């Protein structure tokens, strides 16, 4: 009996080691492919010529200047900054009060309301992006900067609500009662009591919305016009639009986009823990 138990334990350990080795091998192979793809784009963006050889014939940074001029990156970066800043400000301004209302209110169907709010995050953007873009073009907003901002705000606002609701639930409701005792109105309570406590949550939500907006392609593609394209949409047009374009210039544009995105991702990870994305809206305890 004892020998059988030891044999079973030995087999379990061997299978466990084999499983861990398999997982690490697959992960390593995947990461290695990603690294090599990025290195290929990076090297090609500074290559003079690279055909059929292990390394390019020469290196140059001239493709970055050509991409800057050919694709009008100065204007595109300004538009991207305007879209991202507007979406972040509007999402915080509208999402924080909505999250406060959901965190403090108790009413039948609260979970259903939360589910309806989170639908833009749960379903693919294409499913509602096409009819939304059609409606925007019918009312004259499509193809404008305002249309791009509104379309990006649709998934950003629920994201802010999802992130901010747990932060607000952790704040003692007694603080509001104490503020009322000292004759503070709602605006004064938000400004002097609630806002300082919510700064970490608003910073987290703002940075995450910023990164998400920079990389959001579908909704921006559906609603952007010639003068309202963000960097990711301009990169798509550079690759797939008609005309002969040097692949090195396109790769240089891709590296600019990746560098901007990675900078903001690193800033977000510096101030935001990834575990903040995994949150659950807690139900307030019912009174006896």
Secondary structure, DSSP 8 states (H G I E B T S, - for coil): -HHHHHHHHHHHHHHHHHHHHHHHHHHHHHHHHHHHHHHHHHHHTTBS--SSSSS-S-B-SHHHHHHHHHTTHHHHHHHHHHHHHHHHHHHHHHHHHHHHHHHH---TTHHHHHHHHHHHHHS-HHHHHHHHHHHHHHTT-TTSHHHHHHHHHHHHHHHHHHHHHHHHHTS-THHHHHHHHTT--HHHHIIIIIHHHHHHHHHHHHHHHHHHHHH--HHHHHH--TTS--HHHHHHHHHHSSS---HHHHHHHHHHHHHHHHHHHHHHHHH--GGGGS----------
